[in-house]
Amino acid sequence: MDEIDWTLALAQILQVAHEQQFTYPLHLAITAADGKRIAIVCPAMGADPDFVEGAELSGNMRPPYRVVLQECDAPAGSVKQRTIHARVTVTEEGKLAVAVATRTSRDLIRELEEEGARHWYAAIAVGFDNSSVFVKSTDIDRQRLLDNALRNGGIPLGVIALDRADEAVTVMSWMYPEYAHVEKYRDTLGRLTDLVIQGIGEGKPPETPGGWRN
């Protein structure tokens, strides 16, 4: 895995699990941009990981990488609910970038539904390397849409919401705190917010199928 310091990357992810008081053993699945996958079991805190599927971390896998860490009863046991999602890559400056989210997609949808009740329009902005999609609070299959986006490597950046009063529309957006420290993600959400403002100016309604898709 070119240029990735996996000792440091996994240490950052495992530190979050420690802070959340996850119970060992822990199962990690690492998926590269080309779809290659490695499964790892961490038997105990500080212990060396066991590779249970795929080759060891190698240079023939391409970033960015999606990491899913799950609490389990045993290395081959059933997975419990608590899960950590992370994205590991290298910035253009060659620095390691680890973005960690402890909320599940169900948590995000539940929060989206709450925002949808407060605002005229609310959507989760999901960013990819070269594109983005919005999952709206009014989408009938919003949970499936978000899950599919995340499985395909999307990052839930934050929420874009609209309020309407008479003929005026107010646009607002906010980052999910898990990703707010990554400049690239902040810039992406800002660009998507500008795209929404532009769409309103052009008279494109938010409920247009596929509307405001980058």
N, C-alpha and C positions, 0 to 999 in steps of 0.2 A: 504494500500500500504506500505509494510514493509520497514522501515528504510528511507523512503523518507520524507524530510521536504518540504511538498508541498506549504506551505506558502512562503518559500524562493525560491523554484523552480519557482512557478508561478510569483513571484515578479521579478525574473530575466528576464523571458520571456516578461512580461508586460512592463518592463523597455525598452526593445528593441522596442516594439510597440510605446512607448512614444517617444523615440528618433527618430523614423521614422514618427512621427506625424500621427499615425493611428487615425481614428475617431471612437469614441464609438457609439453604443455598439459593443463589440467584442465577437465572438463565438470561443470557444475552444473545440476541440475534443481530448480526451486522450484515447489512445489505449494501453493496456497492452500486454505483450509478449504472453499471452494465448488467445488474441483476445477480451477480455472483454473491453467494451467501455463506456466512460462517456462523455456526452456533457454538456458544461457549457457556460453560457452567462454572460459576465461582462458588466453590464448596464452603468457604468460610472467609471471614474478614482477614485480609492480608495474605491469604493463600494463593498459590499460583493457579490460574484458570485452567480448566480442562477443555480441550477442543473436542467436541462431540460430533461435529458435522463440518465437512469441507476442509480445505487446507488451512494451515496456519496463516496468520496475517502476512501477505506477500505483496510484492510490487506489481503484480499483474492485475490488480483491481483498481478501479478508477473512482476518485471522489466525485461528488460528495457521498458520504456514507450515512445511511439511516441506522440508528442503533435503538433496539427495543430491549429494555431490561424489565424482567418480570420476577416477582416473588413467587416461589414455588415450594411445595412440601418436600420434594426430593428432586434430584436431577432429572428423573423421568416422571415426576409426579404431576398432579394437576396444577395449573396456574391459578393463582389467586387474583383478586381484582387489581391490586396495586401495581401500576405499571409506570415506567419512565420512558419517554420518547426523547431521543436526542438526534441531532444532526452534526456530523463531524466533517470538516473540510479545511482547506488551506486558503487564506486570503491571497489577494494579488501581491501583497507585500511578503508573502511566505510565512505568515503567522498562523498558528493553530487556532481554529475557531470551533468552539463547542457550544451549541445551543441546546439547552435541556428544558423539557416541559414535563411536569409531573401530572398534569390534568389529562384525563382521557378525552376521547372524541365525544363521548356522551356528556361529559362535563361541559365541553364547549358548546354543544347543541343546546343543552339546558340553559346556559347563559345567553345564547343567541335568542332563544325563545323569550326570555325575560326582557331582553333589549327590544325585541320585536313588539312586545306589549307596551313599551314606553315610547317608541318612536314610530313614525309613519313608515319607515323602511329601515331594515337592519340586515347586514350580511357579513359573513366571515370572509375576509380576503385571504385566499390561499395562493402562495407564491411558488413558482417553479423556477428553474434556472433561466428559461427564456419565455415564460408565459405566466398567466395567472387566471384564476377563476374565482367567482363569488358564489358562496352558498348562502341563500337567502332564508330568512326566518319563515317565509311563506312557501318555500319549496315543500311539496308533499313528501318527497323522499330525501329530505335534507340530511338525515343521518347517513344514508347510503352514499349520497354525493360526497359528503365530507370524508367518510371512511375510504372511498375509492381514491379521492385526491391524496390522502395521506399515504395510502399504500403505494401510490405511484410517485412518491417522493416529494409531495407538496409540503410546504411549511405554513401552518396557520399563523399569519402575521398579526391579525387583530380584527377589529370590527369597524365597519363603515356604516354610519347611521345618518338618516335624513329626517328632518322635521319640516312640516309644511304649515304655513299660516297665510291664509288668503292666497296671494299669488307668489309669495316669497318662500323659497326653500333654503333651509340651513343644512349645511353638510358638515359632519364631524367625523373624526376617526381617532382610534386609540390602539396602541400596540398591546399585545399580550406581554406581560412582564417577563416571561421566559425568554423573549427574543429582543426586548427593548435595548439591550446592550450591544447588539450587532448593527453596525452602521448600515451595512448593505440592506438589511431587512427594514430598517427605519426609512431608508431612501425609497425602497420599493413600495411601502405602504403610502408614503407621501405622493409618489408618482401615481398610484392607483386612485388616491383621493382626488388628485388633480384631474384624472381621467373621468371620474364621476362628475365633477363640477363642469367639465367640458361637455359631457353628455347631457347634463341638464340644460346647459346653454343652447345645445342643438336640438332640444325638445325630445330627447330620447327618454321614454318612461322607464323607471327601474324594473318594471315587471316584464319588459321585453325579453322573450326567451333568448338566452345567450347574451343579453345586453351587458355592455361594459366589460366584455371579455377581452383581455389583452392578448 
